[in-house]
Amino acid sequence: MINEPRPDLSVRPLLILSAVSVAILATLSTWFFMSRSPAPVNAAQPQVIVAQASVPAPAADAASPQAPAAANQPIQADSTDGSFRVCNQTGNPVSIAFGYRAERGWQSEGWWVAGPGECQTVYNGRLDARYYYVYAADDIGGGSWDGQVYMCTRDETFTIFGVEDCLARGYERTGFFEVDTQNRSNWMLQLTEPSASGATVSAGDEDVPMEDGIGPDDEGAAD
């Protein structure tokens, strides 16, 4: 009978301890590296929600309503062919009436209202005549720019044909002053502030004094 060598039992515990140590070390290494690894690209990320006020889109610009015309003010479009304009260089609004010889005879029209520093076109078109007639009144101060050429007016907006029998026809009889346009197709008249001798109307080289009354009571003809 052959005697086999007996294993050294003293080495066995050491081998078992070594195996356990290696297993523990491997486990710790795996956990350590997994905890430091970045999250996968496709991992779900938390969403950050920021509260925002709801702002509606601006509406399309609506057409702005036009300012209403001043009371008792005729409306006429500007013309490049010619015109007669009256400019107010005073500090108060001024009401303007205009007179001229039309195809059917003498005609007076009103009222245009020019605020301080504003101009009003009282006649559109080429000025075929040389002489035109204007009456203007200070709406606050109460004075007037007038003359001795009498035409018909009324308090409301008007277009009146003829200069005869104003009172009998229910109109007022008002003195206009004459403006010599020197046969030009365009003319601008400037109403100025009162001076020592009264307010003036500047048209070319002409100055017409501002009077407090209508003028003489004598009937004047619009020649």
C-alpha positions as a LaTeX table, in Angstrom:
\begin{tabular}{lrrr}
\hline
Residue & $x$ (\AA) & $y$ (\AA) & $z$ (\AA) \\
\hline
Met1 & 0.00 & 0.00 & 0.00 \\
Ile2 & 1.36 & 3.37 & $-1.09$ \\
Asn3 & 1.19 & 6.14 & 1.37 \\
Glu4 & 0.03 & 9.45 & $-0.31$ \\
Pro5 & 1.33 & 12.69 & 1.12 \\
Arg6 & $-1.13$ & 14.37 & 3.44 \\
Pro7 & $-2.05$ & 17.94 & 2.57 \\
Asp8 & $-0.71$ & 20.70 & 4.68 \\
Leu9 & $-3.83$ & 21.82 & 6.56 \\
Ser10 & $-2.07$ & 24.88 & 7.88 \\
Val11 & $-2.03$ & 26.51 & 4.36 \\
Arg12 & $-5.77$ & 26.10 & 3.68 \\
Pro13 & $-7.01$ & 28.86 & 5.96 \\
Leu14 & $-4.59$ & 31.28 & 4.34 \\
Leu15 & $-5.89$ & 30.47 & 0.87 \\
Ile16 & $-9.48$ & 30.96 & 1.97 \\
Leu17 & $-8.61$ & 34.29 & 3.59 \\
Ser18 & $-6.82$ & 35.43 & 0.45 \\
Ala19 & $-9.78$ & 34.55 & $-1.76$ \\
Val20 & $-12.18$ & 36.44 & 0.51 \\
Ser21 & $-9.86$ & 39.48 & 0.53 \\
Val22 & $-9.65$ & 39.51 & $-3.26$ \\
Ala23 & $-13.46$ & 39.31 & $-3.52$ \\
Ile24 & $-13.94$ & 42.16 & $-1.08$ \\
Leu25 & $-11.35$ & 44.28 & $-2.88$ \\
Ala26 & $-13.00$ & 43.63 & $-6.23$ \\
Thr27 & $-16.41$ & 44.60 & $-4.84$ \\
Leu28 & $-15.08$ & 47.82 & $-3.33$ \\
Ser29 & $-13.27$ & 48.74 & $-6.54$ \\
Thr30 & $-16.41$ & 48.19 & $-8.61$ \\
Trp31 & $-18.55$ & 50.32 & $-6.28$ \\
Phe32 & $-15.94$ & 53.10 & $-6.18$ \\
Phe33 & $-15.62$ & 53.41 & $-9.95$ \\
Met34 & $-19.37$ & 53.15 & $-10.57$ \\
Ser35 & $-20.08$ & 55.96 & $-8.10$ \\
Arg36 & $-17.66$ & 58.28 & $-9.99$ \\
Ser37 & $-18.85$ & 57.40 & $-13.49$ \\
Pro38 & $-20.89$ & 60.14 & $-15.31$ \\
Ala39 & $-24.58$ & 59.61 & $-15.85$ \\
Pro40 & $-25.47$ & 58.08 & $-19.18$ \\
Val41 & $-26.23$ & 60.51 & $-21.97$ \\
Asn42 & $-29.78$ & 59.27 & $-22.31$ \\
Ala43 & $-30.50$ & 59.49 & $-18.60$ \\
Ala44 & $-33.53$ & 61.56 & $-17.72$ \\
Gln45 & $-32.57$ & 65.06 & $-16.56$ \\
Pro46 & $-34.73$ & 67.17 & $-14.21$ \\
Gln47 & $-36.62$ & 69.97 & $-15.98$ \\
Val48 & $-36.36$ & 73.57 & $-14.74$ \\
Ile49 & $-39.67$ & 75.41 & $-15.24$ \\
Val50 & $-39.62$ & 79.21 & $-15.15$ \\
Ala51 & $-42.92$ & 80.98 & $-14.61$ \\
Gln52 & $-43.67$ & 83.53 & $-17.37$ \\
Ala53 & $-46.51$ & 86.01 & $-17.73$ \\
Ser54 & $-48.61$ & 85.55 & $-20.81$ \\
Val55 & $-48.16$ & 88.62 & $-23.09$ \\
Pro56 & $-50.54$ & 88.77 & $-26.05$ \\
Ala57 & $-49.13$ & 89.77 & $-29.41$ \\
Pro58 & $-49.75$ & 93.42 & $-30.27$ \\
Ala59 & $-52.80$ & 93.95 & $-32.40$ \\
Ala60 & $-52.46$ & 95.53 & $-35.83$ \\
Asp61 & $-52.52$ & 99.31 & $-35.68$ \\
Ala62 & $-56.03$ & 100.62 & $-36.17$ \\
Ala63 & $-56.55$ & 103.67 & $-38.31$ \\
Ser64 & $-56.46$ & 106.72 & $-36.05$ \\
Pro65 & $-59.62$ & 108.76 & $-36.22$ \\
Gln66 & $-59.08$ & 112.18 & $-37.65$ \\
Ala67 & $-59.59$ & 115.11 & $-35.34$ \\
Pro68 & $-62.87$ & 116.84 & $-36.00$ \\
Ala69 & $-62.71$ & 120.15 & $-37.81$ \\
Ala70 & $-63.26$ & 123.26 & $-35.80$ \\
Ala71 & $-66.86$ & 124.38 & $-35.54$ \\
Asn72 & $-68.10$ & 126.55 & $-38.40$ \\
Gln73 & $-64.95$ & 125.91 & $-40.40$ \\
Pro74 & $-65.17$ & 125.09 & $-44.13$ \\
Ile75 & $-62.82$ & 122.31 & $-45.20$ \\
Gln76 & $-60.78$ & 122.60 & $-48.38$ \\
Ala77 & $-57.84$ & 120.54 & $-49.64$ \\
Asp78 & $-54.56$ & 122.22 & $-50.44$ \\
Ser79 & $-53.75$ & 122.80 & $-54.08$ \\
Thr80 & $-50.41$ & 123.12 & $-55.84$ \\
Asp81 & $-51.94$ & 125.26 & $-58.63$ \\
Gly82 & $-52.44$ & 128.27 & $-56.39$ \\
Ser83 & $-54.12$ & 129.35 & $-53.17$ \\
Phe84 & $-54.92$ & 132.17 & $-50.80$ \\
Arg85 & $-53.77$ & 131.46 & $-47.25$ \\
Val86 & $-54.31$ & 133.38 & $-44.02$ \\
Cys87 & $-51.83$ & 132.83 & $-41.19$ \\
Asn88 & $-52.48$ & 133.72 & $-37.56$ \\
Gln89 & $-49.40$ & 135.17 & $-35.86$ \\
Thr90 & $-51.28$ & 136.19 & $-32.72$ \\
Gly91 & $-51.74$ & 134.41 & $-29.41$ \\
Asn92 & $-55.50$ & 133.87 & $-29.81$ \\
Pro93 & $-57.61$ & 131.83 & $-32.24$ \\
Val94 & $-58.97$ & 133.87 & $-35.14$ \\
Ser95 & $-62.12$ & 133.34 & $-37.25$ \\
Ile96 & $-61.76$ & 134.26 & $-40.93$ \\
Ala97 & $-64.26$ & 135.12 & $-43.67$ \\
Phe98 & $-63.29$ & 135.49 & $-47.33$ \\
Gly99 & $-64.92$ & 137.37 & $-50.20$ \\
Tyr100 & $-64.29$ & 137.46 & $-53.97$ \\
Arg101 & $-65.98$ & 137.81 & $-57.34$ \\
Ala102 & $-67.02$ & 134.35 & $-58.59$ \\
Glu103 & $-68.53$ & 133.35 & $-61.95$ \\
Arg104 & $-72.04$ & 134.12 & $-60.74$ \\
Gly105 & $-71.08$ & 137.37 & $-59.01$ \\
Trp106 & $-69.86$ & 138.41 & $-55.58$ \\
Gln107 & $-69.52$ & 135.62 & $-53.04$ \\
Ser108 & $-68.56$ & 135.52 & $-49.35$ \\
Glu109 & $-67.62$ & 132.42 & $-47.35$ \\
Gly110 & $-66.73$ & 131.52 & $-43.75$ \\
Trp111 & $-65.72$ & 130.58 & $-41.21$ \\
Trp112 & $-62.19$ & 129.24 & $-41.06$ \\
Val113 & $-60.63$ & 129.12 & $-37.60$ \\
Ala114 & $-56.84$ & 129.51 & $-37.34$ \\
Gly115 & $-55.25$ & 128.83 & $-33.97$ \\
Pro116 & $-52.12$ & 130.66 & $-32.79$ \\
Gly117 & $-49.33$ & 130.02 & $-35.28$ \\
Glu118 & $-51.62$ & 128.21 & $-37.73$ \\
Cys119 & $-52.51$ & 128.93 & $-41.35$ \\
Gln120 & $-55.76$ & 128.27 & $-43.17$ \\
Thr121 & $-56.25$ & 127.97 & $-46.93$ \\
Val122 & $-59.38$ & 130.01 & $-47.64$ \\
Tyr123 & $-59.24$ & 129.67 & $-51.42$ \\
Asn124 & $-57.89$ & 126.78 & $-53.48$ \\
Gly125 & $-56.85$ & 127.27 & $-57.08$ \\
Arg126 & $-55.14$ & 129.89 & $-59.16$ \\
Leu127 & $-55.96$ & 133.46 & $-58.14$ \\
Asp128 & $-57.41$ & 134.81 & $-61.37$ \\
Ala129 & $-58.48$ & 138.14 & $-59.86$ \\
Arg130 & $-56.17$ & 140.76 & $-58.42$ \\
Tyr131 & $-58.29$ & 141.86 & $-55.46$ \\
Tyr132 & $-59.72$ & 139.67 & $-52.71$ \\
Tyr133 & $-61.43$ & 140.58 & $-49.44$ \\
Val134 & $-60.91$ & 139.35 & $-45.89$ \\
Tyr135 & $-62.55$ & 139.83 & $-42.53$ \\
Ala136 & $-61.02$ & 138.32 & $-39.39$ \\
Ala137 & $-62.05$ & 138.44 & $-35.74$ \\
Asp138 & $-60.12$ & 137.66 & $-32.57$ \\
Asp139 & $-62.22$ & 134.96 & $-30.89$ \\
Ile140 & $-60.95$ & 135.83 & $-27.40$ \\
Gly141 & $-59.81$ & 139.47 & $-27.46$ \\
Gly142 & $-62.86$ & 140.60 & $-29.40$ \\
Gly143 & $-61.05$ & 142.88 & $-31.89$ \\
Ser144 & $-61.31$ & 142.48 & $-35.65$ \\
Trp145 & $-59.45$ & 143.06 & $-38.88$ \\
Asp146 & $-61.99$ & 144.77 & $-41.11$ \\
Gly147 & $-62.49$ & 147.45 & $-43.74$ \\
Gln148 & $-65.06$ & 149.39 & $-45.73$ \\
Val149 & $-65.98$ & 146.84 & $-48.37$ \\
Tyr150 & $-69.28$ & 145.43 & $-47.11$ \\
Met151 & $-70.37$ & 141.85 & $-47.68$ \\
Cys152 & $-72.87$ & 139.47 & $-46.11$ \\
Thr153 & $-71.97$ & 137.08 & $-43.28$ \\
Arg154 & $-73.68$ & 135.10 & $-40.54$ \\
Asp155 & $-72.63$ & 133.41 & $-37.32$ \\
Glu156 & $-72.77$ & 129.88 & $-38.72$ \\
Thr157 & $-70.83$ & 128.40 & $-41.60$ \\
Phe158 & $-71.91$ & 130.17 & $-44.76$ \\
Thr159 & $-71.57$ & 130.62 & $-48.49$ \\
Ile160 & $-73.54$ & 133.69 & $-49.54$ \\
Phe161 & $-74.01$ & 134.97 & $-53.07$ \\
Gly162 & $-74.40$ & 138.70 & $-53.57$ \\
Val163 & $-73.58$ & 141.69 & $-51.39$ \\
Glu164 & $-76.88$ & 143.53 & $-51.58$ \\
Asp165 & $-79.61$ & 143.68 & $-48.92$ \\
Cys166 & $-77.72$ & 141.62 & $-46.37$ \\
Leu167 & $-80.00$ & 142.56 & $-43.46$ \\
Ala168 & $-83.19$ & 142.11 & $-45.49$ \\
Arg169 & $-82.06$ & 138.59 & $-46.43$ \\
Gly170 & $-81.42$ & 137.67 & $-42.81$ \\
Tyr171 & $-77.63$ & 138.08 & $-42.85$ \\
Glu172 & $-75.22$ & 140.43 & $-41.14$ \\
Arg173 & $-73.50$ & 143.27 & $-42.97$ \\
Thr174 & $-69.74$ & 143.06 & $-42.34$ \\
Gly175 & $-66.88$ & 145.26 & $-43.50$ \\
Phe176 & $-64.08$ & 143.42 & $-45.30$ \\
Phe177 & $-60.67$ & 144.87 & $-46.14$ \\
Glu178 & $-59.20$ & 144.64 & $-49.62$ \\
Val179 & $-56.08$ & 142.61 & $-50.41$ \\
Asp180 & $-54.08$ & 143.37 & $-53.56$ \\
Thr181 & $-52.43$ & 140.11 & $-54.68$ \\
Gln182 & $-50.52$ & 141.87 & $-57.46$ \\
Asn183 & $-51.86$ & 139.30 & $-59.92$ \\
Arg184 & $-49.93$ & 136.46 & $-58.33$ \\
Ser185 & $-51.36$ & 132.94 & $-58.35$ \\
Asn186 & $-50.46$ & 132.34 & $-54.67$ \\
Trp187 & $-50.85$ & 134.71 & $-51.75$ \\
Met188 & $-50.32$ & 134.50 & $-48.00$ \\
Leu189 & $-51.79$ & 136.98 & $-45.52$ \\
Gln190 & $-50.39$ & 137.24 & $-41.98$ \\
Leu191 & $-52.42$ & 138.50 & $-39.02$ \\
Thr192 & $-50.04$ & 139.97 & $-36.44$ \\
Glu193 & $-50.16$ & 140.86 & $-32.76$ \\
Pro194 & $-51.40$ & 144.30 & $-31.65$ \\
Ser195 & $-48.84$ & 147.08 & $-31.58$ \\
Ala196 & $-49.08$ & 150.67 & $-30.36$ \\
Ser197 & $-51.34$ & 151.52 & $-33.30$ \\
Gly198 & $-53.30$ & 148.26 & $-33.22$ \\
Ala199 & $-52.86$ & 144.86 & $-34.81$ \\
Thr200 & $-51.88$ & 144.67 & $-38.44$ \\
Val201 & $-52.42$ & 142.44 & $-41.41$ \\
Ser202 & $-49.27$ & 141.86 & $-43.42$ \\
Ala203 & $-49.63$ & 140.99 & $-47.09$ \\
Gly204 & $-46.66$ & 141.93 & $-49.16$ \\
Asp205 & $-45.97$ & 145.57 & $-48.31$ \\
Glu206 & $-49.50$ & 146.29 & $-47.04$ \\
Asp207 & $-50.50$ & 146.86 & $-43.42$ \\
Val208 & $-54.16$ & 147.03 & $-42.46$ \\
Pro209 & $-54.95$ & 148.30 & $-38.92$ \\
Met210 & $-57.12$ & 146.25 & $-36.59$ \\
Glu211 & $-60.29$ & 148.12 & $-35.64$ \\
Asp212 & $-62.65$ & 147.54 & $-32.73$ \\
Gly213 & $-65.78$ & 148.20 & $-34.79$ \\
Ile214 & $-67.17$ & 147.21 & $-38.15$ \\
Gly215 & $-66.30$ & 150.52 & $-39.81$ \\
Pro216 & $-68.33$ & 153.41 & $-41.19$ \\
Asp217 & $-72.06$ & 152.95 & $-41.51$ \\
Asp218 & $-71.96$ & 154.06 & $-45.15$ \\
Glu219 & $-72.83$ & 151.29 & $-47.60$ \\
Gly220 & $-69.64$ & 150.18 & $-49.38$ \\
Ala221 & $-69.53$ & 148.51 & $-52.74$ \\
Ala222 & $-67.24$ & 145.57 & $-53.49$ \\
Asp223 & $-65.71$ & 146.89 & $-56.65$ \\
\hline
\end{tabular}
